[in-house]
Amino acid sequence: MDSEAGERMEVAALGRPFRLGMLYDCRSDLLVPGTHVGNQSQNCNEFEIVASESIEDKSSALGVEASLKASLLGGLVQVNGSAKYLNDSKTSKNQARVTLKYKATTKFQELSMNHLGTKNVKHPYVFDKGITTHVVTAILYGAQAFFVFDQEVSQKEDQQDIEGNLKLDIKKIPSLSIEGDGSLKMEEKEKVSVEKLSCSFFGDFSLQKMPTSFQEAVQVYQSLPKLLGANGENVVPMKVWLLPLTTLDSSAAKLVRQISESLVQDSQNVLEDLNELEMRCNDALRTTTAKQFPQISEKMKTFQSMCSGFKLEFQQTLAKRLPSIRGGGEEEAVLADVLRKIHSSPFNNNNLTEWMDCKEREINTLLSLTDTMKNTEVVPSQNDLYKESLRTEHAVCFVFTSMGVDEPYLSALSNYFRQTPEPDNPQDPHTQDVEKEQWYANQENKNVKFLSVGITNETQKGSSIYLYKEGFSVTENFEPPSKPETVTVRDVNHNSVTLKIDPPKFGSESITSYSVEYCVSGEEGWKQQMASKPEEVTVGFTESWKKETVWLFFTFSKGLHVTLTFKSPFWDLVSETEIF
């Protein structure tokens, strides 16, 4: 539609109800209904594969150029029929998508020069009131359709490979034949592949049933030429040509300027970046981790809501500014200033993307941690933790204490969105990564239950372990003991050995006793010897003690009789000390 004043312009119809002689306001890209001034055959059929989901490529598939695209971005143009394809976007990054475009043109109609005179203008007031800028002088009729095929992609699959195979399958649609039973004439391997596809249809055709599968899409595709009508009576405007009204009357309103392509591209980038974040938020909210930890999903939903609100506000700004700039009421610099403010605001794409990256790392870290916690149930809230702790004698709960803490960046987004004064240097979005430490081994014990939960606790940053007995909290900073640092032999005689056990690096204050279990290798009937004094154990053996395999373990307690065991072959320890 880009043209100089006085020249005829070409614009995509996008399902709008154009008629010859209808008036059109190029400042807002709106039709003026009820006002009009008053055959050539052009048959063509074509199909095309569209693999990109970008606004640029979707607009190109519909024949939309830069200036009209700006109106679409701002929501000025309400699209219909096949043009609704523009508003359909993927909801997940884990979707492989390929689109088949079908296009048919049938006839071209144009007003003759006799029609284009002021004597034929039925509504001369439009010149005085300045409510429109152009008149429709020619229309190309036809119809088009978009078949959008989607397939879910697992983490183990390669999305590019999937989309490559999709293209190959979809290219076959025009040549596929349908057998008598309604099935497709394809190899069994190909049938299995296309059964995974879902289909969405956007077209200028009236269908009895929308296709939702590959097979139904093939059937609809092959019926499209007939649906145009025997005489093309079911076609719609595809493309229109516009003549400035100033060629008929110099007092008519005119299009002063078009929006520069660089600003249109910048506006498009803002919206595409927000669409990308929308998909990433959707994927994050679908993860098991987000469902297990409400603090994660609540922050994600807050972030997603603010991004959606900001996107709508930006589109409303475009809808307000574009007609004014095109009509000469404002300079193009106004739009440039709007975009400049966005890039320097908390909503700039670098900050938004960094916050999202941090959240995805947090989710992956939590997933990794919870996967290592065998026999551990993740509970969603403090209330659920209390319920679970009542169902067992003892409950040991690993608590992520910082997930619910307020984040300065989300506050900065909220303040900016609501135009609340904020600090000059709002904090960058950083999420503290949770360190993975595999320090525990949850033994099966009917009296002990292992849990995990996300609860805000300002006194315990990052994470902590809570200990419960019969539903009552014993401590909110429980430290399980690690393995003893060293085990050395002190005294050895013919029927006993004394072991010196250095305290473990972590959790030694919870240890109340040590003991040694030993037995003859290969036999049952383990014997136990308790410590004679803290951190020292004397073991008495039989005459065959050198044949016995000795295992070390210890018990610990802090008001409870909770037992963890750490076993290691005693003979390996002895051989290292070179005592025997």
N, C-alpha and C positions, 0 to 999 in steps of 0.2 A: 504494500500500500504506500510505500515511500515514494513521493513524487513532489514536483514543484507545483506551486499554486497555478491553477488554470489547466493542468493536465489531467487526463482521465486516469483514474486509479483502479487497481485490481485488488480485491479482498476476498478472503475465504468466507463462505456462507456460514459454516459451522452449525448447520441445522436451523438457522434463523429464517423466519417466513418472508423472504424477499419477494417482491413483485416488481415488474417493470414500472418505472415511473415513481416508485416509492422514494420518499425523501430519507436522507441519512445524515446523521451528525458525526463527522469524523473526529471531532474533539473528544467525544465520549464513546465512539463506536456504537452508537445506539440508533435503531430504526425509529422513525417518527410514524406511528401507525395512523391509518385513515387518511393519509395524504399521498396522492400519486398524480402524475401528469397525464396521464392519459386514462420462416422457421427452417431454422436450419438444422439438418440432421448431423450429429457428431457422435457416432457410435464408437465406443472403445471399452475394452475390458483388460484389466491387469491385476496381478497380485504381487505382493512384496513381503519379505520377511523383515520385521523390525525387532532387533535384539536388544536395543538400548532402552533404558527407562528414563533417560534424561528429559527434561522439559524441552531442550533444544531439539532432540530427535523426534519426540512425539509431536511437537509443533510442526516440524518439517514434514512428517508423514501426513499431516492435515493441510499442508500448504499455507501455514500461518507465518507471516513475516514479522519483523521486529516490532513495528508500531502496534499492530493488533495483538501481538504477544504481550506487550506491556499492559494492555487493557484486560487480557485474560489473567495475568498475574494479579492484577488489582481487583478481580472479580466484577469488572464492569460488564462483561459479556456473559450472558447466561446461555450456555451451550446446550444443544439437544442432539438426539440421534447419535450418529457415529462420533460426533465431537465430544461426547461424554467420556470417551477414551482418554482425553486429556487429564481428567480429574481422577482417573483410576491409578493408584500407586501401590507398589508392594508394601506389605505391612511387616515384612521380616527380611533380614539379610540372608536368611536361610531358605530363600525361595529362588529357584531357577525359573526365569520367565522369558518366553519368546512369543512374539505376536505375529499373526498372519493378517495382512491387510488385503482386502478385496475392493476394487474400485471399478465402477462402470459409469460412462458418460453417454448420454443419448441425444440431446439436442441443445442448440444454442439459439437464444432469442435476443434481438437487439432492437431498440427504438430507432426509427428513421429520423432524419433531420427535420421532417415536418412536425414531429412531436416535440422537438426541442425549441420551442418558441414561447415567449412570455404570454402569448395569446392563449396557449394551451394550459397554463398554470391555473389549476382550480382553487388553490389556496394561496393567494398572493400575500396574505398576512405574514407568511413565513419569512418573507424578505425583510419586513419591517421589524419583526420581533426577534430576529436572529436566532431562531430555535433550531436551525439545521444548516448544514454546509454543502451537502452533495445530493445528487439525484441518481437513482439506479438506472443505467442506460442499457445494460446487457446482463444476461444470466446464462451460465452454463449449467444444464440440468443433468442429473444422474443419481447415483447412490453409492455409498461405500460402507464397508463393515470391517470391524476389527475383532478377530478371535484371539483372546489373550489366554495363553496356556501357561499354567503354573505347576511346578513340582517341588515338593519339600526336599531339602538337601540335608542329609545328616552330617555330623562332624567328620565322619570317616570318608565322606564322598567329596569329590572335587567339583565345585560349582561350574567351572568353565567347561569341564568334560561333559557334565550333564546338559548344559545349554548347547554345546556343540552337537550332541546326539539329538536334542530337541529340534534343532534346525533341520537336521537330516530327515527326521520323521515328518515335520510339518511341511517341508518342501514337496513331499509326496502327495499331499492332500488333493491337489487338483487332478491327479492322475489315478487316484485310488478308486477301485470299483467296489460296489456293495453286492454281496452275494444274495441268493434268494431268501435266506433266513435272516437277512438284515445285518449279518456280520461283515466285517471288512476282509477283503482279500489280501491278507498279509501273512508273512511267516510267523510262526508261533512265538519266536523270540521277540519279534517286533510288537506283537500283540501284548506280550507281558510288559514291554517297555512303555507303551502308550496308555496302558491301564492305570499307571501311576499319575496321569495328568488330570488336572481339573481345567475347565474352560469357562471363561466369561465372555459375553458377547456384547458389543456396542455397535449398533448399525442403524441405517436409515430404512430398514425393512420391518414390516409388521409380521412377527412370527407367532405361531400358535403356542410354541414352547421354546424357551431359551435353552440352548445347548449347555450342558455342564460337563460332558465327557468328550474325549477325542472322537469316538464313534459318532456321537450326535453332532459334533462340529462338522465332520465330513458330510453327513447327510444334509445339514443346513447349507453348507458351502455349495454343494452341487445343485441346490434348489434356488439359489439366489437369482440367476438370470431370469427364471420364470416369475419370480416375485416382483420384478420391475413392471410387469403388466404386458399384455400383448402389444399395446401401442405406447408403452412407456408412461402409462397414466399414473404410476406409483412413484415417479421420480421426485426428487427434491432439488432445490438450488444447491449447487456445489461451489460455484465461484461467481462473483458479481463484479461488474465494472461500474465505477462511480464517476460522475462528472460534477465539478464544482459549480454551485449555483451562481457564483460570480460571473460565469460565462453567459448567464441569462440576465442577470441584474447585478450591477456593480455594488448595490447597497446590501446584498446578501451577506450573511455571516461567512467567514472564511477560516480555513485552517491556517493559522499563522506559522506554526512550526511543528515538526515531528520530534519525538523523543529520540535523542541520540542512541545509537546501538550500544555504546559503551555503558550507558546508564541502564538500559534494558538488561544487558548482560549482568551487570552488577546486582540489579534487583533479582534477577533469576537465580544468581548464585546464592543470595541470602535465603531464598525460599527453598532451594534444593538442599542447602546445608541443614536447614531445619527439618526437612523431610527425612534426611539421612538420620538425624538424631532421633526422630520419631520411631523409625524402624529399630534402631539400636535399643531404645527404651522398651519397645514391645518385646524384643528378644530377651532382654534382661529380666523383665517381669515374668516371663514364662519359665525361667530357670527354677529348679528345685530349691536353690538357695534363697531366692527372693520370696518363695512361698513359705519357707521354713522360718525366715527372719523378717517379721513385719516391718522392722525399722528400715531395712533395705528397700522394700517395696514402697513404703510411705514416702521416703525421700525421692525415689525414682518417679513416683506419680506426681509429686509436687513439682519436680523439675520438668516433667513432660507437660504438665498443665500450664506452667509459666511459658514454656516454649511455644505451645499452641496459642496461648493468649497473645504473646508477642507477635507471632506470625499473623494472626487475625488483625491486630492493630496496624501492622505494617501494610497489609493489603488494603485496609480502610484508608490509610494515608495515601496510597497509590491512587485509589479510586477518587479521592478528593482532589489530588494535585494534578493528575494527568489532563483532565479536560481544561483546567485553568491554564496550564502551560501551553497546551496546543492552541488554545484560543487567544493567547497573548496576555492573559490576565496576570500571569506570573512568569518569572524567568526560569529557565531550566536549572539554574543554580540552586533553586529551592529543593529540588529532588536530590541533587548532588549533596546538599547539606544534610538531608535526612539520612542518606547512606553513610556519610562521613560520621555522623553521630552514632550510628549503629556500630560501626567498626571500632569506635573508641569507648563503647559502652560495655557493661558486664555481659551483654548478649552477643559480643563479637564471637565469631566461630572458633577462634583459637581457645578462648576460655571455656566455651560450652563443650568443645571436643575434649579438652584436658580433663574437665570434671567427669565426663562420661567415661573416658579411659580409666580414670581412677576407680570409678564405681565398678567397672568390669573387672579390673584387677582385684578389687575387694571381693567380688563375687567368686572369682576363680580361686582366690586364696581360701575363702571360707569353704568352698566346695572341696578343695584339697584336704583341708583340716578335718572336715566332718567325714570324709571318706576314710581317713586313717583311724578314726575313733570307732573301732569295732564294738559291736554290742552296745552302742550308745544311741539313745533316742534324742532327737532334737525336738524341743518343745518351744512353742511360739511366744509364750508370755510368762510373766511372773505368776499369774493365776494357774496356768497349766503346770508350771513347775511345782507349785504348792500341792496340787492334786496328785501329781506323780510321786512326790516325796511322802505322801500319806499312805501309799500303796506298798511301801517296803520298809524294812527296818532302818536301813541306811541308804542314803542317796549322795552320790558324789557328782557334782555338776560343774562342768567347765563353762564359764560364763564369759561371753564377749561383752565387755563393759562399756565400750566406746561407740558402738554403732548408733545409739540413739542420741548422741551429743549433737547439739545444733551446729550447723556448718555455716561459716561466715559467707561463703560464696552464694549459697541459696538465699541468705538474707539480703545480699547485695542485689541479686536478681529481683527479689520481691520488692525491695525499696525502689529500684529503678523502674520496674513495671508500674508501680503505684505512684511514681513521681515523688517518693519520700526522700528528703535530703539524706545523703550518704557520705561516708568519709571520702577524702580525696583519693586515697589509695586503697580501695577495697582489696581484701586479701584474695590471693589467687586460690583457685580450687585445688586443695590438696587433701587427699585421703590417706590417713596413716595405714600403711600395709601391715597386716597381721603376720607376725613371724611364725613360721611353721616349726614346731619342735615336737618330735615324736618321743616323748618322755614317758609314755605310759603303755601298759599292756593290761587290758581289762579282762581279768579272769572271771570265768563263770562262777557266780555265787548268788544263790537265791535270796540272800539277805542284803545284797548290795546291788543297787541299780545305778547305771551310769547315764547321765543326761547331758544335754548341751542346750544353751539358750542365749538369746541376746537381751540383756537388761542394762539400762544405763546406770552406771555407778561412778560418780565423780571421784571417789576415794581410791578406786582401783582402775587405773588407766589401762586401756587396751584389752586385758583379759584377766580373769581370776578363776579360782576353783572354790566353789561353795560346798560345804559339807553339811548334810542334814541327818538328823536321827528322828525317825518316826514323825516326820513333818516339821520338826523344829530346827532352826538354823543353829549349827554348832560354831561355824566360822565362815567368814566370807573371804578368807585368804589362806586356804589350805595348800600346803606344799608337799606333794608326795615325795618320798625319799628316792634318790637315785641309787645306782649300784654303789656298794662300798668302794672307796678309792683303792685300797690295797688289802690283801690278806696275807699275813706272814706267819711262819711257824716259830714259836718262842721256845718251847721245851718239848723234847722228844725222849721217850723211854720205851721199854719193851711192851707196855700195854696202854700207853696214852700219848696224846699229842695236844699241845695247847696252841690255839690260834689267836693271833692278835689282829683285830679288825679295825682298820682306820675308818672313821665316820664317813658317810657319803658326802659328796659336795653339796647336795641339796636335800633339805627335809630332815636333817639329822635330829632336830629337836622333837620330831614326832616319834622317834624310835624309842621303845621301852625295853626291848630285849632282843637277844640274838640266840640262835640255836643252830645246831648242825644235825642234819639227817644223814645216815650212812647205812649201807648194807653191802653184803657180798655181791660182787658183780654177777649178774645173771640170775640172782635169786630174789625172791620176794621177802617181805618182812623188814621194812625200814625201821631203824632205831633212831631215837631222838635224844640229844643232849642239850640242855638249856645252859645259858651263860652263867658262870659262877660269879662274875661281876661284869659291869657294863663294858661292852666292846671286847670281852675276852671270853673264849670258850675252851674248856678242856674236854677232850673226847677220850673215853676209855674204849679200847678195842679188845677183841678176842685174840687168840693166838694166831689166827689167820688174817690179822689186820692189814697186812701188806697186800692182800688180795682184794680188799674191800674198796669199793668206789664211794667216795665221800662227796656229798653235795651240800653247798652252803645256802642257807636262806635265813631271813630274819623277819620278825613281826614288828609292827609298830602300832601305836595307839595314842589317841589324844582324847581320852574320855570314852573312847570306843574300842572295841576289839576288832578292828578292821585289819585284814591281813593281805599283804602283797608278797609275792615270792619272786626272787631273782636267783635262778639256779645256774651254776657253772661247775664243770668237773673239777673236783678238788685235786685230783692227781695232776691235772694240767698246771694248776697253781703251784703245787709242790715242785714239779719238775722245773718250773721257771726259777724257783728259789735255790735250786740245786742242793736241797737239804738231804734228799734220799739218794 
